[in-house]
Amino acid sequence: MSYLRRDIEQSIHYLLQHFPAIVVLGARQVGKSTLLRHVLPDAAFFDLERDSDFQRVNDDPALLLQETSRPIIFDEAQLSVSLFRAL
């Protein structure tokens, strides 16, 4: 299946130039993660439904944010309260 461009891509680029973090909200399985991976192809990606990613993020999210110089995508971020404290 090929990627379907979305009008919101321009808005995401604009917001990322003005804010250090953004949130993309929407219903399940509508392509939020696919959209972000397309807009930010070099970003680190953590799926917090995956145990190994959850542990890495949840153990010390502030350190993870400090050590990573490239953009980061957190899929299912609502699963980690400590991540939101660090953000």
PDB file of N, CA, C and O in Angstrom:
ATOM      1  N   MET A   1       0.843  -1.178   0.000  1.00  0.00           N
ATOM      2  CA  MET A   1       0.000   0.000   0.000  1.00  0.00           C
ATOM      3  C   MET A   1       0.891   1.245   0.000  1.00  0.00           C
ATOM      4  O   MET A   1       1.856   1.314   0.761  1.00  0.00           O
ATOM      5  N   SER A   2       0.582   2.197  -0.823  1.00  0.00           N
ATOM      6  CA  SER A   2       1.380   3.416  -0.903  1.00  0.00           C
ATOM      7  C   SER A   2       0.885   4.453   0.106  1.00  0.00           C
ATOM      8  O   SER A   2      -0.249   4.397   0.582  1.00  0.00           O
ATOM      9  N   TYR A   3       1.762   5.388   0.411  1.00  0.00           N
ATOM     10  CA  TYR A   3       1.441   6.439   1.383  1.00  0.00           C
ATOM     11  C   TYR A   3       0.500   7.461   0.761  1.00  0.00           C
ATOM     12  O   TYR A   3       0.700   7.882  -0.379  1.00  0.00           O
ATOM     13  N   LEU A   4      -0.509   7.852   1.496  1.00  0.00           N
ATOM     14  CA  LEU A   4      -1.478   8.855   1.063  1.00  0.00           C
ATOM     15  C   LEU A   4      -1.132  10.183   1.728  1.00  0.00           C
ATOM     16  O   LEU A   4      -1.240  10.316   2.947  1.00  0.00           O
ATOM     17  N   ARG A   5      -0.719  11.161   0.934  1.00  0.00           N
ATOM     18  CA  ARG A   5      -0.381  12.484   1.480  1.00  0.00           C
ATOM     19  C   ARG A   5      -1.597  13.104   2.161  1.00  0.00           C
ATOM     20  O   ARG A   5      -2.739  12.920   1.738  1.00  0.00           O
ATOM     21  N   ARG A   6      -1.309  13.850   3.240  1.00  0.00           N
ATOM     22  CA  ARG A   6      -2.389  14.499   3.991  1.00  0.00           C
ATOM     23  C   ARG A   6      -2.119  16.001   4.073  1.00  0.00           C
ATOM     24  O   ARG A   6      -0.969  16.435   4.144  1.00  0.00           O
ATOM     25  N   ASP A   7      -3.186  16.775   4.063  1.00  0.00           N
ATOM     26  CA  ASP A   7      -3.063  18.235   4.149  1.00  0.00           C
ATOM     27  C   ASP A   7      -2.392  18.682   5.444  1.00  0.00           C
ATOM     28  O   ASP A   7      -1.754  19.734   5.474  1.00  0.00           O
ATOM     29  N   ILE A   8      -2.524  17.914   6.495  1.00  0.00           N
ATOM     30  CA  ILE A   8      -1.998  18.301   7.801  1.00  0.00           C
ATOM     31  C   ILE A   8      -0.465  18.276   7.853  1.00  0.00           C
ATOM     32  O   ILE A   8       0.118  18.811   8.796  1.00  0.00           O
ATOM     33  N   GLU A   9       0.193  17.673   6.873  1.00  0.00           N
ATOM     34  CA  GLU A   9       1.655  17.601   6.878  1.00  0.00           C
ATOM     35  C   GLU A   9       2.288  18.992   6.978  1.00  0.00           C
ATOM     36  O   GLU A   9       3.252  19.178   7.720  1.00  0.00           O
ATOM     37  N   GLN A  10       1.762  19.955   6.246  1.00  0.00           N
ATOM     38  CA  GLN A  10       2.296  21.325   6.294  1.00  0.00           C
ATOM     39  C   GLN A  10       2.144  21.918   7.687  1.00  0.00           C
ATOM     40  O   GLN A  10       3.047  22.600   8.172  1.00  0.00           O
ATOM     41  N   SER A  11       1.026  21.668   8.327  1.00  0.00           N
ATOM     42  CA  SER A  11       0.795  22.174   9.681  1.00  0.00           C
ATOM     43  C   SER A  11       1.784  21.563  10.667  1.00  0.00           C
ATOM     44  O   SER A  11       2.276  22.250  11.562  1.00  0.00           O
ATOM     45  N   ILE A  12       2.070  20.297  10.507  1.00  0.00           N
ATOM     46  CA  ILE A  12       3.023  19.630  11.398  1.00  0.00           C
ATOM     47  C   ILE A  12       4.407  20.244  11.232  1.00  0.00           C
ATOM     48  O   ILE A  12       5.079  20.529  12.224  1.00  0.00           O
ATOM     49  N   HIS A  13       4.840  20.451   9.995  1.00  0.00           N
ATOM     50  CA  HIS A  13       6.147  21.085   9.766  1.00  0.00           C
ATOM     51  C   HIS A  13       6.194  22.478  10.397  1.00  0.00           C
ATOM     52  O   HIS A  13       7.189  22.844  11.022  1.00  0.00           O
ATOM     53  N   TYR A  14       5.130  23.244  10.234  1.00  0.00           N
ATOM     54  CA  TYR A  14       5.060  24.591  10.815  1.00  0.00           C
ATOM     55  C   TYR A  14       5.167  24.522  12.339  1.00  0.00           C
ATOM     56  O   TYR A  14       5.962  25.244  12.941  1.00  0.00           O
ATOM     57  N   LEU A  15       4.379  23.668  12.951  1.00  0.00           N
ATOM     58  CA  LEU A  15       4.376  23.555  14.409  1.00  0.00           C
ATOM     59  C   LEU A  15       5.739  23.117  14.947  1.00  0.00           C
ATOM     60  O   LEU A  15       6.182  23.602  15.988  1.00  0.00           O
ATOM     61  N   LEU A  16       6.397  22.207  14.242  1.00  0.00           N
ATOM     62  CA  LEU A  16       7.705  21.738  14.689  1.00  0.00           C
ATOM     63  C   LEU A  16       8.772  22.819  14.614  1.00  0.00           C
ATOM     64  O   LEU A  16       9.784  22.742  15.312  1.00  0.00           O
ATOM     65  N   GLN A  17       8.559  23.818  13.782  1.00  0.00           N
ATOM     66  CA  GLN A  17       9.499  24.944  13.722  1.00  0.00           C
ATOM     67  C   GLN A  17       9.302  25.904  14.888  1.00  0.00           C
ATOM     68  O   GLN A  17      10.198  26.688  15.201  1.00  0.00           O
ATOM     69  N   HIS A  18       8.144  25.852  15.532  1.00  0.00           N
ATOM     70  CA  HIS A  18       7.815  26.819  16.582  1.00  0.00           C
ATOM     71  C   HIS A  18       7.686  26.221  17.987  1.00  0.00           C
ATOM     72  O   HIS A  18       7.691  26.957  18.973  1.00  0.00           O
ATOM     73  N   PHE A  19       7.572  24.911  18.082  1.00  0.00           N
ATOM     74  CA  PHE A  19       7.388  24.254  19.378  1.00  0.00           C
ATOM     75  C   PHE A  19       8.306  23.040  19.487  1.00  0.00           C
ATOM     76  O   PHE A  19       8.547  22.359  18.490  1.00  0.00           O
ATOM     77  N   PRO A  20       8.822  22.759  20.686  1.00  0.00           N
ATOM     78  CA  PRO A  20       9.717  21.617  20.846  1.00  0.00           C
ATOM     79  C   PRO A  20       8.997  20.271  20.836  1.00  0.00           C
ATOM     80  O   PRO A  20       9.624  19.237  20.605  1.00  0.00           O
ATOM     81  N   ALA A  21       7.693  20.274  21.082  1.00  0.00           N
ATOM     82  CA  ALA A  21       6.928  19.023  21.093  1.00  0.00           C
ATOM     83  C   ALA A  21       5.524  19.300  20.577  1.00  0.00           C
ATOM     84  O   ALA A  21       4.942  20.353  20.836  1.00  0.00           O
ATOM     85  N   ILE A  22       4.998  18.332  19.843  1.00  0.00           N
ATOM     86  CA  ILE A  22       3.606  18.416  19.393  1.00  0.00           C
ATOM     87  C   ILE A  22       2.928  17.083  19.677  1.00  0.00           C
ATOM     88  O   ILE A  22       3.593  16.067  19.881  1.00  0.00           O
ATOM     89  N   VAL A  23       1.607  17.097  19.689  1.00  0.00           N
ATOM     90  CA  VAL A  23       0.820  15.890  19.901  1.00  0.00           C
ATOM     91  C   VAL A  23      -0.110  15.725  18.710  1.00  0.00           C
ATOM     92  O   VAL A  23      -0.750  16.680  18.268  1.00  0.00           O
ATOM     93  N   VAL A  24      -0.176  14.519  18.203  1.00  0.00           N
ATOM     94  CA  VAL A  24      -1.122  14.203  17.139  1.00  0.00           C
ATOM     95  C   VAL A  24      -2.145  13.247  17.744  1.00  0.00           C
ATOM     96  O   VAL A  24      -1.811  12.130  18.139  1.00  0.00           O
ATOM     97  N   LEU A  25      -3.380  13.697  17.809  1.00  0.00           N
ATOM     98  CA  LEU A  25      -4.465  12.910  18.392  1.00  0.00           C
ATOM     99  C   LEU A  25      -5.420  12.447  17.302  1.00  0.00           C
ATOM    100  O   LEU A  25      -5.585  13.112  16.279  1.00  0.00           O
ATOM    101  N   GLY A  26      -6.039  11.310  17.534  1.00  0.00           N
ATOM    102  CA  GLY A  26      -7.035  10.819  16.601  1.00  0.00           C
ATOM    103  C   GLY A  26      -7.469   9.422  16.988  1.00  0.00           C
ATOM    104  O   GLY A  26      -6.923   8.812  17.908  1.00  0.00           O
ATOM    105  N   ALA A  27      -8.447   8.934  16.281  1.00  0.00           N
ATOM    106  CA  ALA A  27      -8.963   7.593  16.530  1.00  0.00           C
ATOM    107  C   ALA A  27      -7.876   6.545  16.260  1.00  0.00           C
ATOM    108  O   ALA A  27      -6.882   6.818  15.586  1.00  0.00           O
ATOM    109  N   ARG A  28      -8.088   5.357  16.796  1.00  0.00           N
ATOM    110  CA  ARG A  28      -7.128   4.262  16.583  1.00  0.00           C
ATOM    111  C   ARG A  28      -7.100   3.854  15.119  1.00  0.00           C
ATOM    112  O   ARG A  28      -8.113   3.879  14.420  1.00  0.00           O
ATOM    113  N   GLN A  29      -5.906   3.480  14.680  1.00  0.00           N
ATOM    114  CA  GLN A  29      -5.712   2.875  13.368  1.00  0.00           C
ATOM    115  C   GLN A  29      -6.073   3.779  12.182  1.00  0.00           C
ATOM    116  O   GLN A  29      -6.513   3.293  11.140  1.00  0.00           O
ATOM    117  N   VAL A  30      -5.886   5.091  12.341  1.00  0.00           N
ATOM    118  CA  VAL A  30      -6.188   6.004  11.231  1.00  0.00           C
ATOM    119  C   VAL A  30      -4.924   6.498  10.523  1.00  0.00           C
ATOM    120  O   VAL A  30      -5.019   7.218   9.529  1.00  0.00           O
ATOM    121  N   GLY A  31      -3.740   6.122  11.022  1.00  0.00           N
ATOM    122  CA  GLY A  31      -2.505   6.468  10.349  1.00  0.00           C
ATOM    123  C   GLY A  31      -1.684   7.564  10.999  1.00  0.00           C
ATOM    124  O   GLY A  31      -0.849   8.174  10.331  1.00  0.00           O
ATOM    125  N   LYS A  32      -1.894   7.835  12.289  1.00  0.00           N
ATOM    126  CA  LYS A  32      -1.122   8.883  12.970  1.00  0.00           C
ATOM    127  C   LYS A  32       0.370   8.565  12.971  1.00  0.00           C
ATOM    128  O   LYS A  32       1.186   9.425  12.641  1.00  0.00           O
ATOM    129  N   SER A  33       0.727   7.353  13.333  1.00  0.00           N
ATOM    130  CA  SER A  33       2.137   6.959  13.378  1.00  0.00           C
ATOM    131  C   SER A  33       2.738   6.938  11.980  1.00  0.00           C
ATOM    132  O   SER A  33       3.871   7.378  11.789  1.00  0.00           O
ATOM    133  N   THR A  34       2.009   6.441  11.020  1.00  0.00           N
ATOM    134  CA  THR A  34       2.477   6.423   9.636  1.00  0.00           C
ATOM    135  C   THR A  34       2.731   7.839   9.146  1.00  0.00           C
ATOM    136  O   THR A  34       3.739   8.099   8.488  1.00  0.00           O
ATOM    137  N   LEU A  35       1.824   8.754   9.461  1.00  0.00           N
ATOM    138  CA  LEU A  35       1.974  10.154   9.096  1.00  0.00           C
ATOM    139  C   LEU A  35       3.257  10.732   9.689  1.00  0.00           C
ATOM    140  O   LEU A  35       4.047  11.351   8.976  1.00  0.00           O
ATOM    141  N   LEU A  36       3.466  10.533  10.982  1.00  0.00           N
ATOM    142  CA  LEU A  36       4.648  11.097  11.635  1.00  0.00           C
ATOM    143  C   LEU A  36       5.935  10.467  11.124  1.00  0.00           C
ATOM    144  O   LEU A  36       6.943  11.159  10.978  1.00  0.00           O
ATOM    145  N   ARG A  37       5.919   9.175  10.853  1.00  0.00           N
ATOM    146  CA  ARG A  37       7.117   8.524  10.317  1.00  0.00           C
ATOM    147  C   ARG A  37       7.435   9.038   8.918  1.00  0.00           C
ATOM    148  O   ARG A  37       8.598   9.076   8.518  1.00  0.00           O
ATOM    149  N   HIS A  38       6.406   9.431   8.176  1.00  0.00           N
ATOM    150  CA  HIS A  38       6.624  10.005   6.846  1.00  0.00           C
ATOM    151  C   HIS A  38       7.172  11.431   6.956  1.00  0.00           C
ATOM    152  O   HIS A  38       8.108  11.800   6.246  1.00  0.00           O
ATOM    153  N   VAL A  39       6.583  12.225   7.847  1.00  0.00           N
ATOM    154  CA  VAL A  39       7.004  13.617   8.014  1.00  0.00           C
ATOM    155  C   VAL A  39       8.396  13.701   8.643  1.00  0.00           C
ATOM    156  O   VAL A  39       9.167  14.604   8.319  1.00  0.00           O
ATOM    157  N   LEU A  40       8.718  12.772   9.532  1.00  0.00           N
ATOM    158  CA  LEU A  40      10.001  12.761  10.254  1.00  0.00           C
ATOM    159  C   LEU A  40      10.733  11.435  10.018  1.00  0.00           C
ATOM    160  O   LEU A  40      10.852  10.630  10.942  1.00  0.00           O
ATOM    161  N   PRO A  41      11.220  11.199   8.809  1.00  0.00           N
ATOM    162  CA  PRO A  41      11.797   9.886   8.497  1.00  0.00           C
ATOM    163  C   PRO A  41      13.054   9.543   9.299  1.00  0.00           C
ATOM    164  O   PRO A  41      13.386   8.365   9.431  1.00  0.00           O
ATOM    165  N   ASP A  42      13.756  10.534   9.831  1.00  0.00           N
ATOM    166  CA  ASP A  42      14.981  10.277  10.593  1.00  0.00           C
ATOM    167  C   ASP A  42      14.751  10.256  12.103  1.00  0.00           C
ATOM    168  O   ASP A  42      15.709  10.150  12.870  1.00  0.00           O
ATOM    169  N   ALA A  43      13.510  10.355  12.534  1.00  0.00           N
ATOM    170  CA  ALA A  43      13.205  10.401  13.964  1.00  0.00           C
ATOM    171  C   ALA A  43      13.395   9.033  14.614  1.00  0.00           C
ATOM    172  O   ALA A  43      13.179   7.992  13.995  1.00  0.00           O
ATOM    173  N   ALA A  44      13.804   9.068  15.875  1.00  0.00           N
ATOM    174  CA  ALA A  44      13.803   7.845  16.681  1.00  0.00           C
ATOM    175  C   ALA A  44      12.345   7.492  16.929  1.00  0.00           C
ATOM    176  O   ALA A  44      11.514   8.381  17.114  1.00  0.00           O
ATOM    177  N   PHE A  45      12.029   6.207  16.936  1.00  0.00           N
ATOM    178  CA  PHE A  45      10.639   5.773  17.094  1.00  0.00           C
ATOM    179  C   PHE A  45      10.532   4.792  18.245  1.00  0.00           C
ATOM    180  O   PHE A  45      11.234   3.781  18.276  1.00  0.00           O
ATOM    181  N   PHE A  46       9.655   5.088  19.190  1.00  0.00           N
ATOM    182  CA  PHE A  46       9.413   4.207  20.324  1.00  0.00           C
ATOM    183  C   PHE A  46       7.924   3.868  20.376  1.00  0.00           C
ATOM    184  O   PHE A  46       7.077   4.755  20.483  1.00  0.00           O
ATOM    185  N   ASP A  47       7.620   2.582  20.299  1.00  0.00           N
ATOM    186  CA  ASP A  47       6.243   2.104  20.417  1.00  0.00           C
ATOM    187  C   ASP A  47       6.069   1.598  21.844  1.00  0.00           C
ATOM    188  O   ASP A  47       6.581   0.534  22.195  1.00  0.00           O
ATOM    189  N   LEU A  48       5.353   2.351  22.660  1.00  0.00           N
ATOM    190  CA  LEU A  48       5.262   2.009  24.079  1.00  0.00           C
ATOM    191  C   LEU A  48       4.368   0.811  24.362  1.00  0.00           C
ATOM    192  O   LEU A  48       4.236   0.400  25.515  1.00  0.00           O
ATOM    193  N   GLU A  49       3.761   0.253  23.344  1.00  0.00           N
ATOM    194  CA  GLU A  49       3.065  -1.031  23.516  1.00  0.00           C
ATOM    195  C   GLU A  49       4.064  -2.185  23.440  1.00  0.00           C
ATOM    196  O   GLU A  49       3.731  -3.313  23.806  1.00  0.00           O
ATOM    197  N   ARG A  50       5.263  -1.921  22.975  1.00  0.00           N
ATOM    198  CA  ARG A  50       6.341  -2.916  22.930  1.00  0.00           C
ATOM    199  C   ARG A  50       7.088  -2.831  24.254  1.00  0.00           C
ATOM    200  O   ARG A  50       7.559  -1.756  24.625  1.00  0.00           O
ATOM    201  N   ASP A  51       7.203  -3.927  24.963  1.00  0.00           N
ATOM    202  CA  ASP A  51       7.806  -3.943  26.306  1.00  0.00           C
ATOM    203  C   ASP A  51       9.197  -3.325  26.346  1.00  0.00           C
ATOM    204  O   ASP A  51       9.500  -2.553  27.256  1.00  0.00           O
ATOM    205  N   SER A  52      10.038  -3.646  25.386  1.00  0.00           N
ATOM    206  CA  SER A  52      11.416  -3.129  25.405  1.00  0.00           C
ATOM    207  C   SER A  52      11.431  -1.605  25.239  1.00  0.00           C
ATOM    208  O   SER A  52      12.204  -0.921  25.909  1.00  0.00           O
ATOM    209  N   ASP A  53      10.593  -1.077  24.364  1.00  0.00           N
ATOM    210  CA  ASP A  53      10.515   0.377  24.190  1.00  0.00           C
ATOM    211  C   ASP A  53       9.934   1.043  25.435  1.00  0.00           C
ATOM    212  O   ASP A  53      10.412   2.093  25.864  1.00  0.00           O
ATOM    213  N   PHE A  54       8.903   0.428  26.012  1.00  0.00           N
ATOM    214  CA  PHE A  54       8.291   0.998  27.219  1.00  0.00           C
ATOM    215  C   PHE A  54       9.324   1.095  28.334  1.00  0.00           C
ATOM    216  O   PHE A  54       9.431   2.133  28.989  1.00  0.00           O
ATOM    217  N   GLN A  55      10.089   0.019  28.560  1.00  0.00           N
ATOM    218  CA  GLN A  55      11.096   0.022  29.627  1.00  0.00           C
ATOM    219  C   GLN A  55      12.135   1.097  29.392  1.00  0.00           C
ATOM    220  O   GLN A  55      12.495   1.830  30.313  1.00  0.00           O
ATOM    221  N   ARG A  56      12.622   1.196  28.161  1.00  0.00           N
ATOM    222  CA  ARG A  56      13.672   2.185  27.857  1.00  0.00           C
ATOM    223  C   ARG A  56      13.184   3.603  28.115  1.00  0.00           C
ATOM    224  O   ARG A  56      13.908   4.417  28.688  1.00  0.00           O
ATOM    225  N   VAL A  57      11.967   3.898  27.696  1.00  0.00           N
ATOM    226  CA  VAL A  57      11.409   5.243  27.873  1.00  0.00           C
ATOM    227  C   VAL A  57      11.051   5.485  29.326  1.00  0.00           C
ATOM    228  O   VAL A  57      11.351   6.548  29.868  1.00  0.00           O
ATOM    229  N   ASN A  58      10.427   4.535  29.949  1.00  0.00           N
ATOM    230  CA  ASN A  58       9.887   4.716  31.293  1.00  0.00           C
ATOM    231  C   ASN A  58      10.972   4.730  32.371  1.00  0.00           C
ATOM    232  O   ASN A  58      10.788   5.355  33.416  1.00  0.00           O
ATOM    233  N   ASP A  59      12.103   4.048  32.136  1.00  0.00           N
ATOM    234  CA  ASP A  59      13.164   3.991  33.147  1.00  0.00           C
ATOM    235  C   ASP A  59      13.718   5.376  33.470  1.00  0.00           C
ATOM    236  O   ASP A  59      13.870   5.725  34.641  1.00  0.00           O
ATOM    237  N   ASP A  60      14.014   6.157  32.454  1.00  0.00           N
ATOM    238  CA  ASP A  60      14.539   7.510  32.674  1.00  0.00           C
ATOM    239  C   ASP A  60      14.254   8.366  31.443  1.00  0.00           C
ATOM    240  O   ASP A  60      15.149   8.609  30.633  1.00  0.00           O
ATOM    241  N   PRO A  61      13.018   8.821  31.301  1.00  0.00           N
ATOM    242  CA  PRO A  61      12.650   9.584  30.104  1.00  0.00           C
ATOM    243  C   PRO A  61      13.424  10.889  29.961  1.00  0.00           C
ATOM    244  O   PRO A  61      13.716  11.299  28.837  1.00  0.00           O
ATOM    245  N   ALA A  62      13.762  11.545  31.051  1.00  0.00           N
ATOM    246  CA  ALA A  62      14.519  12.802  30.967  1.00  0.00           C
ATOM    247  C   ALA A  62      15.895  12.548  30.359  1.00  0.00           C
ATOM    248  O   ALA A  62      16.358  13.330  29.529  1.00  0.00           O
ATOM    249  N   LEU A  63      16.543  11.473  30.760  1.00  0.00           N
ATOM    250  CA  LEU A  63      17.851  11.128  30.208  1.00  0.00           C
ATOM    251  C   LEU A  63      17.728  10.787  28.721  1.00  0.00           C
ATOM    252  O   LEU A  63      18.559  11.213  27.918  1.00  0.00           O
ATOM    253  N   LEU A  64      16.719  10.039  28.359  1.00  0.00           N
ATOM    254  CA  LEU A  64      16.494   9.695  26.954  1.00  0.00           C
ATOM    255  C   LEU A  64      16.326  10.962  26.115  1.00  0.00           C
ATOM    256  O   LEU A  64      16.890  11.066  25.026  1.00  0.00           O
ATOM    257  N   LEU A  65      15.561  11.912  26.614  1.00  0.00           N
ATOM    258  CA  LEU A  65      15.344  13.163  25.880  1.00  0.00           C
ATOM    259  C   LEU A  65      16.636  13.965  25.747  1.00  0.00           C
ATOM    260  O   LEU A  65      16.875  14.593  24.715  1.00  0.00           O
ATOM    261  N   GLN A  66      17.468  13.947  26.785  1.00  0.00           N
ATOM    262  CA  GLN A  66      18.747  14.670  26.747  1.00  0.00           C
ATOM    263  C   GLN A  66      19.734  14.024  25.786  1.00  0.00           C
ATOM    264  O   GLN A  66      20.475  14.721  25.094  1.00  0.00           O
ATOM    265  N   GLU A  67      19.747  12.712  25.742  1.00  0.00           N
ATOM    266  CA  GLU A  67      20.728  11.983  24.940  1.00  0.00           C
ATOM    267  C   GLU A  67      20.385  11.921  23.450  1.00  0.00           C
ATOM    268  O   GLU A  67      21.258  11.639  22.630  1.00  0.00           O
ATOM    269  N   THR A  68      19.156  12.175  23.100  1.00  0.00           N
ATOM    270  CA  THR A  68      18.726  12.046  21.714  1.00  0.00           C
ATOM    271  C   THR A  68      18.658  13.417  21.070  1.00  0.00           C
ATOM    272  O   THR A  68      17.869  14.268  21.481  1.00  0.00           O
ATOM    273  N   SER A  69      19.483  13.625  20.066  1.00  0.00           N
ATOM    274  CA  SER A  69      19.517  14.932  19.407  1.00  0.00           C
ATOM    275  C   SER A  69      18.545  15.026  18.232  1.00  0.00           C
ATOM    276  O   SER A  69      18.230  16.124  17.774  1.00  0.00           O
ATOM    277  N   ARG A  70      18.077  13.898  17.750  1.00  0.00           N
ATOM    278  CA  ARG A  70      17.139  13.928  16.626  1.00  0.00           C
ATOM    279  C   ARG A  70      15.700  13.896  17.145  1.00  0.00           C
ATOM    280  O   ARG A  70      15.479  13.603  18.320  1.00  0.00           O
ATOM    281  N   PRO A  71      14.733  14.188  16.300  1.00  0.00           N
ATOM    282  CA  PRO A  71      13.335  14.140  16.742  1.00  0.00           C
ATOM    283  C   PRO A  71      12.974  12.731  17.234  1.00  0.00           C
ATOM    284  O   PRO A  71      13.577  11.739  16.823  1.00  0.00           O
ATOM    285  N   ILE A  72      11.991  12.672  18.109  1.00  0.00           N
ATOM    286  CA  ILE A  72      11.538  11.397  18.666  1.00  0.00           C
ATOM    287  C   ILE A  72      10.030  11.292  18.478  1.00  0.00           C
ATOM    288  O   ILE A  72       9.296  12.250  18.719  1.00  0.00           O
ATOM    289  N   ILE A  73       9.581  10.128  18.049  1.00  0.00           N
ATOM    290  CA  ILE A  73       8.152   9.829  17.954  1.00  0.00           C
ATOM    291  C   ILE A  73       7.848   8.801  19.033  1.00  0.00           C
ATOM    292  O   ILE A  73       8.480   7.747  19.097  1.00  0.00           O
ATOM    293  N   PHE A  74       6.870   9.118  19.884  1.00  0.00           N
ATOM    294  CA  PHE A  74       6.413   8.184  20.908  1.00  0.00           C
ATOM    295  C   PHE A  74       5.023   7.711  20.526  1.00  0.00           C
ATOM    296  O   PHE A  74       4.060   8.473  20.607  1.00  0.00           O
ATOM    297  N   ASP A  75       4.916   6.463  20.112  1.00  0.00           N
ATOM    298  CA  ASP A  75       3.627   5.879  19.782  1.00  0.00           C
ATOM    299  C   ASP A  75       3.023   5.314  21.067  1.00  0.00           C
ATOM    300  O   ASP A  75       3.708   4.645  21.841  1.00  0.00           O
ATOM    301  N   GLU A  76       1.749   5.585  21.286  1.00  0.00           N
ATOM    302  CA  GLU A  76       1.048   5.166  22.506  1.00  0.00           C
ATOM    303  C   GLU A  76       1.668   5.809  23.747  1.00  0.00           C
ATOM    304  O   GLU A  76       1.817   5.157  24.780  1.00  0.00           O
ATOM    305  N   ALA A  77       2.025   7.073  23.641  1.00  0.00           N
ATOM    306  CA  ALA A  77       2.698   7.807  24.721  1.00  0.00           C
ATOM    307  C   ALA A  77       1.876   7.857  26.003  1.00  0.00           C
ATOM    308  O   ALA A  77       2.439   7.975  27.092  1.00  0.00           O
ATOM    309  N   GLN A  78       0.559   7.770  25.890  1.00  0.00           N
ATOM    310  CA  GLN A  78      -0.297   7.854  27.080  1.00  0.00           C
ATOM    311  C   GLN A  78      -0.013   6.737  28.080  1.00  0.00           C
ATOM    312  O   GLN A  78      -0.458   6.812  29.225  1.00  0.00           O
ATOM    313  N   LEU A  79       0.711   5.716  27.675  1.00  0.00           N
ATOM    314  CA  LEU A  79       1.025   4.605  28.576  1.00  0.00           C
ATOM    315  C   LEU A  79       2.100   4.944  29.597  1.00  0.00           C
ATOM    316  O   LEU A  79       2.273   4.210  30.570  1.00  0.00           O
ATOM    317  N   SER A  80       2.832   6.047  29.397  1.00  0.00           N
ATOM    318  CA  SER A  80       3.934   6.397  30.301  1.00  0.00           C
ATOM    319  C   SER A  80       3.717   7.755  30.955  1.00  0.00           C
ATOM    320  O   SER A  80       3.923   8.802  30.341  1.00  0.00           O
ATOM    321  N   VAL A  81       3.301   7.713  32.199  1.00  0.00           N
ATOM    322  CA  VAL A  81       3.110   8.961  32.965  1.00  0.00           C
ATOM    323  C   VAL A  81       4.450   9.674  33.135  1.00  0.00           C
ATOM    324  O   VAL A  81       4.508  10.902  33.064  1.00  0.00           O
ATOM    325  N   SER A  82       5.516   8.928  33.355  1.00  0.00           N
ATOM    326  CA  SER A  82       6.828   9.555  33.580  1.00  0.00           C
ATOM    327  C   SER A  82       7.325  10.280  32.329  1.00  0.00           C
ATOM    328  O   SER A  82       8.067  11.256  32.445  1.00  0.00           O
ATOM    329  N   LEU A  83       6.939   9.831  31.154  1.00  0.00           N
ATOM    330  CA  LEU A  83       7.324  10.518  29.928  1.00  0.00           C
ATOM    331  C   LEU A  83       6.731  11.925  29.899  1.00  0.00           C
ATOM    332  O   LEU A  83       7.420  12.881  29.543  1.00  0.00           O
ATOM    333  N   PHE A  84       5.475  12.054  30.265  1.00  0.00           N
ATOM    334  CA  PHE A  84       4.835  13.379  30.248  1.00  0.00           C
ATOM    335  C   PHE A  84       5.440  14.298  31.296  1.00  0.00           C
ATOM    336  O   PHE A  84       5.524  15.505  31.072  1.00  0.00           O
ATOM    337  N   ARG A  85       5.858  13.768  32.418  1.00  0.00           N
ATOM    338  CA  ARG A  85       6.548  14.597  33.413  1.00  0.00           C
ATOM    339  C   ARG A  85       7.856  15.141  32.834  1.00  0.00           C
ATOM    340  O   ARG A  85       8.193  16.305  33.045  1.00  0.00           O
ATOM    341  N   ALA A  86       8.583  14.305  32.111  1.00  0.00           N
ATOM    342  CA  ALA A  86       9.858  14.717  31.533  1.00  0.00           C
ATOM    343  C   ALA A  86       9.668  15.727  30.402  1.00  0.00           C
ATOM    344  O   ALA A  86      10.490  16.626  30.221  1.00  0.00           O
ATOM    345  N   LEU A  87       8.600  15.578  29.655  1.00  0.00           N
ATOM    346  CA  LEU A  87       8.347  16.522  28.573  1.00  0.00           C
ATOM    347  C   LEU A  87       7.985  17.869  29.141  1.00  0.00           C
ATOM    348  O   LEU A  87       7.733  18.809  28.388  1.00  0.00           O
TER     349      LEU A  87
END
